[in-house]
Amino acid sequence: MIVRFGYVAMSMIVQNSSPSRTMTYATFSKIPDREAAMQRVIRIAEENLHNTLRLLKHNNAHDIHLYRMSSKLIPLATHDELLGRFDPYTALAEPFQAIGRYAKEKGMRLSFHPDHFTVLSTPRPEVLSKSIQDLEHHVKMLETMGLDARAKNNIHVGGAYGDKRTAGKRFSANFQALPERIKSRITLENDDKTFNALETLQIAEALQVPMVLDIHHHEVNHEGETIKELWPRILKTWETPFAQADSTPEDPLPPKIHVSSPKSESDRRGHADFVKARPLLHFLKEIAPYTKRLDVMIEAKRKDEALFQLVRELISYQDEGVSIVDQATLLVEG
């Protein structure tokens, strides 16, 4: 099984490269000239996009083929007071397109993870409206980059609101009402408190949506089911039309998982600086016999530094069927 590793948003190695510089509405509103305020938003966004491209070049130098971009590329992009007053996608078309061109040239898999307030299971119409608005924003950024539907937006099912069964049905109904261009970009991830892996999988199967398994979330939120027994079904969700939109039979989009390690015994849900290699290797070897390719998104606090350390540690298990393909890709035998 070919396993590629990626990381989230920030680099611990590339200096002064934050793609998430922001601006509060309070600061925006204190600028008396609205045109000047808008230009300041654009300048911050340009810097975020410039740093995103810098990070992609850093990733390319280290053979990192997948990367989750920051959702905060454009400050105040979905703020009620700015919506409809300016078009950031047109204003930022050139730097967005530069990111897309580079990613396509280098064969990189890019994605977003909209924030936790983007919930389709909500019973509140105003929250649902804002959630759809946020999904539209993320899709619009990917479209402005010129990236096709292989670039996904990963979300959770959301809250239970006192009745998990009803919340799951509400999520499904709201998902089905979305435009196709948004639906084809969505992946579903199990969370650490509410919808566990089995519950998320059941919804993903019903909607024909690919599921991103978070191993850490499963460890702290399950009802006895094992990853090994769920994995064949999770793998099947990556064969659906939504999962493989714009892919080809010769180059299918690999399934993706998230990995992190607990911060401490007293904080099992928190993320540690680095990822423990042995538990991950155990899982990889279990699924290797029937999984051709796998993309692994590292959600450790030390970002790309954690990626490099994890790869180094996994390579040390050569006597257990691990070999190196490139700096961030391994071959794992079952």
N, C-alpha and C positions, 0 to 999 in steps of 0.2 A: 504494500500500500504506500502510495506517495503522499507524504504529509507536508503541507506548507504552513508556515507560521507567520502571523501578522500581529500588529499591536494597534492601540487606540489613540488617535489624535495627537498626543504630545510626545516629543522626544526628550529623553534625559541626556542625550549626547550632543545634539545639535544646539548650539547656544543661541539665545534670543530668537527662538523660532516658534513662538506661540501662535497657533492659528485661531485662537479664541479670545482675542482682545475684544472688549465690549464697551458699551456706553449705556448708562442708565437713562431712563426717560426723564428723570429729574434733571440730569445734566443737560440733556437735549432741550428740555423746555426752558432752561435758563438762558439759552442763546437767543437773543431777540430777533435776529435775522433768520427766518425759517430756511431760506435757501442756503445760508452758511451752515446751519445745523445739519441739513441734509447732506451737504458736501463733506462735513466732518464724519458722518456715518459712512459715506462712501469711501473716504480715505482709510478709515479703520478696517473696513471690509477688504479694501485692496491689499492692505498689509496682511490680513489673515489669509487671503488667497495666495499672495506671494509666498508666505511661509508654508502654506500647504504644498505648493510646488517645490519649494526647497526640501521639504520632508520626503516628497516622492522621489526626488533625486538622491537623497540620503538612502532611502529604501532600495532604490535600484542599485546603488553601489554595494549594498549588502544582500542582494538577491531576495529582498522581502517583496513578495508578490501580492500580498493583500494588506489593506489598510482601511481602518474606519476613520472617516473624516469627522472633524468637529461639527456639531450642529450649530455652533455659534459663529459661523463665518460672516454673517451679516447682522450686526447689532440691530435690535428693535424691528427685525424684518416682519414679524407678525403682530406688532403692537397695534392696538385698536386705533390709536391716534395717528399712525403713519400709513395704515393700509389704504391703498388707493390714491395716496398723495404723491408717491414716487414709485418708479419702476426700477428696483435695484438690479434686476436680471439683465435689463438692457444696458444700464449704466456700467455693469460689471461684466458684460459679455466677453470682452477680450481676456481678462484673467481667468474666468471660468473655462473658456474654450482652451486656454493654454494647459490647464490641468487635465482636461479631457483628452486633448491630443497626446500629451505625454503618457497618460495612463494607458491609452490604446496602443501607442507605439511600443511601450514596454510590456504590454500584456498584464497589466495590474488589475486586480479585482478591488474595486472601491465600494464602500457602503456608508450608510448613516445609521444612527440609532436615535431616533427622535426621543425627546425627554419624557420623563415618567408621567407628565401631565397629559400626554397624548394617549387618551384612553377611549376605546370604542365600546367598552362595556358600561359606560356611564349612563345613569338614568336621567341626567340633567341635559336638556337640549342645548343650553349655552356652552356647556363643556364639550359636548359632542361637536358642535359647530367649530369651536376653537381647535379641537383635535383634528378634524378634517382639514381645517385651514393650515395646520402645521404639517400634515402629510402632503398637502398640495405644495407647500413651500419647499419641502425636501425633494419632492419629485421635480419641481421646477428647477431647482439647482442642478440636479442630475441631467435634466434635459438641456439646460443651458451649457453644461459641460460637453454635450453631445454624446453622452453615455447611454447605451441602450438598456433594456430591462434586466440585463444581468447584474446591474448595479442596484442593490436592494436597500430597503429601509426596514430595519429590524425593530419590532415592537413586542410588548407583552399584551396578554389578553386584557389585563387591567384589574380593577378592584372587584370584590364580590358584593359589596353594598348590602350585606346581610342575607344574601340569597345567591350563592355561587351558581346554582343551576340556571336561575333566571338571568344572571349577569352574563353567563356564557352564551345563552340564546340571544341576548341583546347584542353582544359582540358580533355574533354570526349575522344577524339581521342587518346591523349597521355596516358590516364589511361588505355584504352582498350589494348594498345600495351604493357603494363607492364606484366612481368611474373606473373603467378597465385599466387605464394608464396608471392609476394608483394601486389597484389590486395586484397588478402584475409585478409590482415592485416590493411587495410586502413579504417578510418572513416573520414567523411567530416563535417567541422564545419563552420557555418555562421560567417562572420567577421563584424567588426564595421565600415567599410568604403566603401566596394565594393560590394561583393556578400552577399545580405541579406538572411534572413532565408528562404523566399519563393524561391528565385533563387537557393540557395544551395540545398533546398529540391527537386526542380525539377530535378537538375542534379543527386542527390543521387538516386532518384526514377528511372531515366532512366538507371543508371549504376548498380542498385541493390546494392548500398553501404549504410551502416548504417550512419545516420546523428546524430551528436552530437549538440544539441541545446545549444547555449550560450545565456542565458537570457539577460545579460547585453548588449551584442552586438546587440541583437534584439531591445532593448530599444533605442539605438542611431542610428540604421540603419534599417528602415522599410518604407513601403509605405502604412501604414494603416492596414495591416493584423495583426491579433492578434495571440498570442501564442496559445490560447485556440482553435482557428479554425484550426491551423496548426498541433497541437499535434497528432491527430489521424493518420495523414499521416506520420508524423515523426516516430511514434510508429511502423507503418507497415514496415519501412525500417529496423527495427531490427529483422524482421522475415525472411529476405532474406538469401540465402546460404552464401554469403560473411560475413554477420553479425554473423551467427550462425556456422561458420566453426569450427569444433572440439567440438562443444557443443552437448548436448543431450537433448531430449524432456523433460527429468526429471529435467534437470538443465540448462535451456537456459541462454544465456548471457543477463543480463538486459540492457535496454537502459541507456545511460549516458547523462547527461547534465553538463554544466559549469555554475557556479554562481560566481558573484562578484558584488560589489556595486560601483557606481561612486565615484571618489576621491573627487569631489567637484562640486558645481553648475557651476563653470567656466571651469572645466575639467571633462566633463561627460564621456569621453572615458577612462580616467585613472582609475586604480583600487585602491580602498580604503584599509586601513589596515584590516578592518573587513567587514562582510557581514550583511546587515540589514535583520532581521529575518521576519518581517511582510510581505514584498512583496513576498519573497520566499514561505512562508506558504500559501499565497493566491493562488499561482500557484500550489503548491502541492495538495491543497484541490480540486482545479478545475479538476485535472487529476486523482486523487485517485480512483474515481468510475470505471475507465476502464484501470487502470495501476496496475499490480500486484507488480512489483519491479522496483526500480529506483536507479541508482548510481549517486551521485552528487559530481563532482569535484570542490573543492573550489579554486578559483584563487585570493584570497586576499593576500595582502602584508605580513600579519602576519602568513601565512601558517598554521601549525598545531594549533597554538594558536588561530587563527581565527576559526578553526574547532571546538575546544572545546567551545569557547564562543557562536558560533552559535547553537550548540546542547543544551547548557544550556538555551539559550533564547527560543528555540523552545519547549523545555520541559515545559516551563512556561505556554504554551497554552494548558494544559491538558484538560481544559474545552471546547476546540475546537476540540477535537478528536486526540490529539497528545500524544503518550505514548512511553516509552523507551523500546527498545529491548536489546541493550547493549550500551557500552560507545560511540559508533559512529554510531549507527543504531536506527532509529525510526520507529514507526508505525503511519501512518497518515491516518485518516479516512476522506472520502469525505463528 
